[in-house]
Amino acid sequence: MRKTGPFILPLIVALAVLPACDDQKQNQTEALVIRPVKALKVSDASAFQKRTLSGRAKATREVELSFRVPGNLLELPVNVGDKVDEGGLIARLDPATYQAEVDRVSADLQRAQASFKNAKLQFERQTTLFEKGHVAKAAVDSYEARQSQAKADVASRQAALNKAQLDHRYTSLRAPFNGVIVAKYVENFEDVRAKQRVARLLDPSQVEMVVNIPENLISLASTVLEAEVVFDAFPETKITATIKEIGTEASQSTRTYPVTLIMDQPEGVEIMAGMAGKASAKKVVRDDREQAVIVPPAALFSPGEGKSAVWLIDESSMTVAQRDVQPGELTSTGIRVKSGLKAGEWVVTAGVNSLKEGQKVRILEQ
């Protein structure tokens, strides 16, 4: 039996230790790597109610008025600041050319109707003669074709008349709703083109304001029944508003969602488009949603069968730790978490499957 040399055993031990050393170095390297992550701070309804959001007023309805046909401007009876009723005259083109076209096409229609009447009588006469055996079937077919052609000509002339009458009607520009003239772009007796701006009309009876809500609060917007708005120009006037629309797409630069508030004009003051103001929640739904929070679906992962968890960020050490949670229903803005999270905690929202317990991270600027 051969004896083991004096250097063989230490060599075998060294080779066995090398992989363990490599694994240890790899773990140390991974621990030193600071991974950038996307994250959001969990919020609740009470925090949302205390939040004040800035925005600017705009009219609920505002339109640029223009003619559908070109022509010479004959009347422009309104000025900036004038109030007009629905259907009120804003401007009128010289209708002479369009009236002439109506008269011409109307005459053409009358001639076509006369031709059709004559073709119909001739067809009926030829049909009677055919039944008595005095004419051939080919003659009847020829007169039937003439009747059909005359009928089609009447339909074509009628369509042309309808269009001419519409064009004539379009020479009058009228208000589509009650409003105020806030701008004029032309002067009387100018030649204007079709679709050229003539005036701008807005409805001042209601006012809208768009505010931008952070993504960690947008899920709570639906709980707001009433909001309170104060405009800088009238700091003593508090206006009650309701949510008209909640945006479903966040801004790429600010990661906020647009929410549109709508309110009636208050008595004693007039809120004008462009005025700056601030809004806050006034009345909210009182239910279990106040204790629940919303997180993006990508924040959740499964550490085991039937389990759900998220990665929490410890702000003092900037390391991640796994937290088991109880997910609820899927909403338009994320997954509602019934338990396991509380307001003020930072949750990783992307790349959760590549993190490890205790790993150092850095929150990406958003």
Backbone torsions as a table, in degrees:
resi	resn	phi	psi	omega
1	MET	NA	131.9	-176.7
2	ARG	-78.4	142.3	177.9
3	LYS	-88.3	145.0	177.8
4	THR	-75.4	133.5	-179.2
5	GLY	-66.9	162.5	-175.2
6	PRO	-66.5	-20.4	-176.2
7	PHE	-103.5	-5.1	-175.1
8	ILE	-72.2	-46.7	-176.4
9	LEU	-62.6	-48.8	177.1
10	PRO	-58.8	-34.7	179.9
11	LEU	-65.5	-40.7	179.2
12	ILE	-64.4	-41.4	179.3
13	VAL	-63.3	-41.7	-179.3
14	ALA	-63.5	-42.0	179.6
15	LEU	-65.1	-33.6	179.9
16	ALA	-71.6	-33.1	-177.2
17	VAL	-78.1	-28.2	-175.0
18	LEU	-55.1	-49.3	179.2
19	PRO	-59.1	-39.4	179.3
20	ALA	-63.4	-39.1	178.2
21	CYS	-64.8	-41.2	179.1
22	ASP	-61.5	-43.7	179.1
23	ASP	-63.1	-39.4	-179.4
24	GLN	-65.8	-42.8	178.5
25	LYS	-63.4	-39.2	179.9
26	GLN	-63.4	-43.2	178.9
27	ASN	-64.2	-39.0	178.4
28	GLN	-65.8	-39.1	179.0
29	THR	-64.6	-43.7	179.2
30	GLU	-63.8	-35.5	-179.9
31	ALA	-67.5	-32.5	-179.2
32	LEU	-77.9	-23.3	-179.7
33	VAL	-69.7	124.9	177.4
34	ILE	-97.4	110.4	-175.0
35	ARG	-88.1	126.6	174.3
36	PRO	-74.0	133.9	-178.2
37	VAL	-135.0	154.7	169.8
38	LYS	-87.7	139.4	-177.8
39	ALA	-152.3	161.7	173.7
40	LEU	-138.6	153.5	178.9
41	LYS	-91.8	126.8	-178.9
42	VAL	-66.3	137.2	178.3
43	SER	-129.6	166.1	178.0
44	ASP	-130.7	179.1	-174.5
45	ALA	-63.8	-36.1	-178.5
46	SER	-64.2	-37.8	177.3
47	ALA	-67.0	-35.9	-180.0
48	PHE	-65.7	-39.6	-178.6
49	GLN	-66.3	-28.1	-179.3
50	LYS	-83.9	-8.4	-174.8
51	ARG	-81.5	136.7	174.4
52	THR	-111.3	129.7	-175.4
53	LEU	-119.7	139.0	-178.2
54	SER	-92.5	154.3	177.8
55	GLY	-168.0	179.0	178.8
56	ARG	-128.4	146.6	-178.1
57	ALA	-77.8	147.9	171.2
58	LYS	-149.0	155.3	-178.9
59	ALA	-69.6	145.3	177.9
60	THR	-65.2	-39.9	176.9
61	ARG	-127.3	127.4	178.9
62	GLU	-149.0	127.2	-175.8
63	VAL	-134.6	147.9	169.9
64	GLU	-93.3	120.7	-176.4
65	LEU	-93.8	139.0	179.1
66	SER	-151.5	159.3	176.6
67	PHE	-80.9	150.4	175.5
68	ARG	-87.9	-11.8	-179.6
69	VAL	-130.0	154.5	178.1
70	PRO	-84.0	165.2	176.9
71	GLY	164.1	-178.7	178.8
72	ASN	-92.5	128.0	-176.9
73	LEU	-71.2	118.2	-176.0
74	LEU	-100.6	-34.1	179.6
75	GLU	-137.2	139.1	174.0
76	LEU	-144.9	75.6	-169.3
77	PRO	-80.7	3.5	-176.3
78	VAL	-110.5	155.7	175.0
79	ASN	-127.5	163.5	178.4
80	VAL	-60.8	130.8	-178.6
81	GLY	98.7	-12.8	179.8
82	ASP	-71.3	140.7	173.7
83	LYS	-93.3	134.4	-179.6
84	VAL	-127.4	146.8	177.2
85	ASP	-89.3	159.8	176.3
86	GLU	-56.3	128.8	-178.3
87	GLY	89.5	-6.5	179.6
88	GLY	-68.4	148.8	-177.2
89	LEU	-74.0	127.2	175.2
90	ILE	-98.6	-44.4	-178.9
91	ALA	-161.2	160.8	179.7
92	ARG	-145.5	134.4	175.2
93	LEU	-87.3	160.9	173.9
94	ASP	-64.6	117.2	-173.6
95	PRO	-88.7	1.5	-171.4
96	ALA	-56.8	-49.0	-177.9
97	THR	-61.3	-41.1	-177.9
98	TYR	-73.4	-31.9	176.1
99	GLN	-68.1	-38.2	177.8
100	ALA	-62.8	-39.6	178.7
101	GLU	-66.2	-39.1	176.5
102	VAL	-60.8	-45.1	-179.1
103	ASP	-63.5	-41.6	-178.2
104	ARG	-65.3	-47.8	-178.0
105	VAL	-69.0	-31.7	176.9
106	SER	-64.5	-40.0	176.7
107	ALA	-65.4	-41.5	177.7
108	ASP	-60.2	-39.8	179.3
109	LEU	-64.6	-41.6	179.4
110	GLN	-62.2	-40.8	177.2
111	ARG	-64.9	-40.4	179.8
112	ALA	-65.3	-38.5	178.5
113	GLN	-65.2	-38.4	178.0
114	ALA	-65.7	-41.4	179.3
115	SER	-63.8	-40.3	179.1
116	PHE	-65.0	-40.4	179.7
117	LYS	-62.2	-41.5	179.5
118	ASN	-66.9	-42.9	-179.5
119	ALA	-64.5	-35.1	179.6
120	LYS	-66.8	-42.6	179.0
121	LEU	-64.1	-41.6	179.9
122	GLN	-65.4	-38.8	178.3
123	PHE	-64.5	-44.3	179.0
124	GLU	-62.3	-39.2	179.8
125	ARG	-65.0	-44.6	180.0
126	GLN	-65.2	-34.3	177.7
127	THR	-64.0	-41.0	178.9
128	THR	-64.2	-43.2	179.8
129	LEU	-65.5	-35.6	179.0
130	PHE	-65.9	-41.1	179.8
131	GLU	-63.8	-27.6	178.5
132	LYS	-89.6	-3.3	176.7
133	GLY	85.1	18.3	-177.2
134	HIS	-92.5	-20.4	180.0
135	VAL	-132.6	161.0	-179.6
136	ALA	-82.1	161.5	178.9
137	LYS	-64.0	-30.4	179.8
138	ALA	-62.1	-36.5	179.3
139	ALA	-67.0	-40.8	177.9
140	VAL	-62.8	-43.6	179.9
141	ASP	-62.5	-37.5	-180.0
142	SER	-64.4	-43.0	179.7
143	TYR	-71.9	-29.4	176.4
144	GLU	-66.8	-38.9	177.6
145	ALA	-64.7	-39.5	178.3
146	ARG	-63.5	-37.9	179.0
147	GLN	-65.5	-42.8	179.7
148	SER	-63.6	-40.6	178.9
149	GLN	-64.1	-42.1	179.7
150	ALA	-65.6	-37.3	178.3
151	LYS	-65.4	-42.2	178.1
152	ALA	-64.5	-36.2	178.6
153	ASP	-64.5	-37.1	178.1
154	VAL	-64.2	-44.0	179.4
155	ALA	-62.5	-40.4	179.5
156	SER	-64.5	-44.5	179.7
157	ARG	-65.9	-34.7	179.5
158	GLN	-66.5	-40.8	177.7
159	ALA	-63.6	-40.5	178.2
160	ALA	-64.0	-37.7	178.0
161	LEU	-67.3	-41.7	177.9
162	ASN	-58.5	-42.6	179.3
163	LYS	-66.1	-42.9	179.9
164	ALA	-62.9	-38.8	178.3
165	GLN	-67.5	-38.2	175.9
166	LEU	-63.2	-45.7	178.9
167	ASP	-59.5	-39.6	177.8
168	HIS	-64.1	-40.4	178.9
169	ARG	-66.6	-32.7	-179.0
170	TYR	-71.6	-6.6	176.2
171	THR	-72.4	-11.3	175.2
172	SER	-108.0	124.4	179.8
173	LEU	-102.8	117.9	-173.8
174	ARG	-121.9	156.3	-177.3
175	ALA	-71.1	128.6	178.5
176	PRO	-77.1	-14.1	178.0
177	PHE	-159.9	167.1	175.7
178	ASN	-64.6	132.3	-178.1
179	GLY	-169.3	-168.8	-178.7
180	VAL	-125.4	136.3	175.4
181	ILE	-75.9	120.2	-178.4
182	VAL	-111.3	-8.1	177.5
183	ALA	-161.8	146.1	171.5
184	LYS	-125.5	140.1	-175.7
185	TYR	-116.0	-7.1	-179.0
186	VAL	-134.7	166.4	175.8
187	GLU	-118.0	159.9	-178.2
188	ASN	-59.9	147.8	177.7
189	PHE	73.0	8.0	173.5
190	GLU	-78.6	153.2	168.7
191	ASP	-84.9	123.5	-178.1
192	VAL	-115.7	149.0	178.7
193	ARG	-91.3	162.5	173.2
194	ALA	-64.7	136.2	179.2
195	LYS	71.5	7.5	173.7
196	GLN	-75.5	135.5	-178.1
197	ARG	-61.5	132.0	178.6
198	VAL	-110.9	-48.6	-178.8
199	ALA	-155.6	160.1	175.4
200	ARG	-115.8	132.9	-177.3
201	LEU	-122.2	134.4	174.9
202	LEU	-130.3	153.3	178.8
203	ASP	-97.7	109.5	-176.6
204	PRO	-87.1	0.7	-175.1
205	SER	-67.6	-28.2	176.6
206	GLN	-131.9	151.3	-177.0
207	VAL	-125.4	143.7	175.2
208	GLU	-116.1	155.4	173.8
209	MET	-141.2	132.4	177.3
210	VAL	-104.1	122.9	176.0
211	VAL	-116.8	153.1	-178.8
212	ASN	-107.8	121.7	-175.2
213	ILE	-107.7	130.4	178.8
214	PRO	-58.8	154.4	-174.3
215	GLU	-65.6	-24.6	178.7
216	ASN	-80.8	-4.2	178.3
217	LEU	-116.4	-13.9	-172.5
218	ILE	-61.9	-30.2	-179.3
219	SER	-65.6	-20.6	-179.2
220	LEU	-90.4	-6.0	-178.4
221	ALA	-61.9	-34.7	-178.1
222	SER	-68.7	-13.9	178.8
223	THR	-83.7	-8.8	-176.6
224	VAL	-82.9	116.5	175.5
225	LEU	-86.1	-37.9	178.8
226	GLU	-141.1	146.5	175.0
227	ALA	-120.7	160.0	178.4
228	GLU	-117.7	127.9	-175.9
229	VAL	-120.0	134.5	174.7
230	VAL	-127.9	122.9	178.9
231	PHE	-91.6	144.4	-176.2
232	ASP	-58.5	-32.6	-178.0
233	ALA	-71.8	-23.1	-179.2
234	PHE	-133.4	71.8	-173.4
235	PRO	-64.1	-19.4	-179.0
236	GLU	-89.3	-8.5	-176.9
237	THR	-99.9	116.4	177.5
238	LYS	-102.4	124.4	-174.4
239	ILE	-112.3	131.8	177.1
240	THR	-84.0	130.4	-179.2
241	ALA	-129.6	162.0	174.5
242	THR	-125.3	161.4	179.4
243	ILE	-81.3	123.9	178.3
244	LYS	-91.6	-39.6	-174.6
245	GLU	-154.4	138.6	176.0
246	ILE	-113.5	119.2	-180.0
247	GLY	-66.4	147.2	-178.3
248	THR	-110.8	3.5	179.8
249	GLU	-128.4	126.8	-177.2
250	ALA	-81.2	150.7	173.2
251	SER	-65.9	135.9	-178.8
252	GLN	-68.5	-27.3	-176.6
253	SER	-89.4	-39.0	-174.7
254	THR	-106.9	-11.8	-177.1
255	ARG	55.8	39.9	176.0
256	THR	-120.0	157.4	-179.3
257	TYR	-109.8	136.6	177.9
258	PRO	-78.9	132.0	176.2
259	VAL	-125.3	127.0	-177.3
260	THR	-99.0	124.2	175.4
261	LEU	-100.8	148.3	177.6
262	ILE	-131.4	141.1	-176.9
263	MET	-150.2	155.9	174.5
264	ASP	-81.3	154.9	174.8
265	GLN	-63.7	129.7	178.7
266	PRO	-74.4	157.5	177.4
267	GLU	-75.7	141.5	175.6
268	GLY	91.0	-20.7	177.8
269	VAL	-134.6	163.9	177.2
270	GLU	-127.7	115.4	177.5
271	ILE	-82.4	123.7	-177.7
272	MET	-107.1	152.8	-180.0
273	ALA	-57.3	135.7	179.2
274	GLY	98.5	-13.6	179.5
275	MET	-67.2	138.1	179.9
276	ALA	-88.1	148.0	179.7
277	GLY	-159.9	179.9	179.7
278	LYS	-131.1	145.3	-178.1
279	ALA	-127.2	149.0	176.1
280	SER	-147.1	156.9	179.4
281	ALA	-68.6	134.6	-179.1
282	LYS	-111.3	-42.8	-178.1
283	LYS	-138.1	126.0	-177.4
284	VAL	-125.0	162.6	176.0
285	VAL	-70.9	131.5	178.9
286	ARG	-99.9	99.0	176.2
287	ASP	-154.6	-168.8	-174.0
288	ASP	-68.9	-7.7	178.8
289	ARG	-69.5	-18.0	178.4
290	GLU	-68.4	-29.0	179.1
291	GLN	-90.2	-18.8	-178.7
292	ALA	-84.3	158.6	177.2
293	VAL	-128.7	163.3	-179.2
294	ILE	-117.7	135.3	174.5
295	VAL	-130.5	154.2	175.6
296	PRO	-62.4	147.3	178.9
297	PRO	-54.9	-32.6	-177.5
298	ALA	-70.1	-11.1	-179.8
299	ALA	-78.1	-21.2	-176.8
300	LEU	-92.7	144.6	172.6
301	PHE	-143.4	166.8	-176.4
302	SER	-109.9	109.6	177.9
303	PRO	-79.8	-11.3	-179.9
304	GLY	-171.1	171.0	-176.7
305	GLU	-60.8	126.0	177.7
306	GLY	76.7	9.3	-179.4
307	LYS	-114.8	152.6	174.4
308	SER	-132.8	143.9	-178.0
309	ALA	-149.6	166.5	173.8
310	VAL	-133.1	165.3	172.9
311	TRP	-99.1	121.8	175.4
312	LEU	-96.9	146.2	179.1
313	ILE	-105.0	122.8	174.3
314	ASP	-81.5	113.3	-174.8
315	GLU	-66.5	-25.8	-178.7
316	SER	-75.1	-41.8	-178.4
317	SER	-103.1	-11.7	-176.5
318	MET	53.4	46.1	174.1
319	THR	-121.2	161.5	-177.8
320	VAL	-103.5	148.6	176.6
321	ALA	-139.3	141.5	-179.0
322	GLN	-75.4	138.6	176.6
323	ARG	-132.2	121.8	176.6
324	ASP	-72.7	139.3	-179.1
325	VAL	-134.6	163.8	175.7
326	GLN	-111.3	104.1	-178.6
327	PRO	-76.2	151.6	176.7
328	GLY	-114.5	-140.1	-175.5
329	GLU	-79.8	158.0	176.2
330	LEU	-85.4	127.0	178.4
331	THR	-109.3	178.3	-179.8
332	SER	-68.2	-17.1	-177.8
333	THR	-115.6	4.6	178.1
334	GLY	148.4	-166.9	-179.9
335	ILE	-99.9	129.9	178.2
336	ARG	-78.6	126.3	179.2
337	VAL	-100.2	118.7	-175.9
338	LYS	-75.4	-37.6	-178.0
339	SER	-154.4	158.9	177.6
340	GLY	110.5	-16.1	179.6
341	LEU	-127.4	154.1	175.6
342	LYS	-139.8	162.1	-176.7
343	ALA	-60.1	140.4	177.0
344	GLY	97.3	-10.9	-179.8
345	GLU	-86.0	144.9	178.6
346	TRP	-93.9	130.4	-178.7
347	VAL	-120.3	131.3	175.3
348	VAL	-70.2	134.3	-173.6
349	THR	-115.1	1.1	178.7
350	ALA	-155.1	148.5	178.0
351	GLY	69.8	30.5	-174.4
352	VAL	-67.6	-26.4	-176.5
353	ASN	-77.9	-8.5	-179.2
354	SER	-104.2	4.9	-179.6
355	LEU	-96.0	159.8	177.8
356	LYS	-131.1	155.4	179.8
357	GLU	-56.5	129.2	177.4
358	GLY	81.6	1.3	-178.6
359	GLN	-68.6	139.7	177.8
360	LYS	-79.0	141.8	-178.5
361	VAL	-137.2	166.0	174.4
362	ARG	-132.7	128.1	-178.3
363	ILE	-76.3	125.2	179.1
364	LEU	-67.0	143.4	175.5
365	GLU	-68.0	135.5	179.4
366	GLN	-127.7	NA	NA
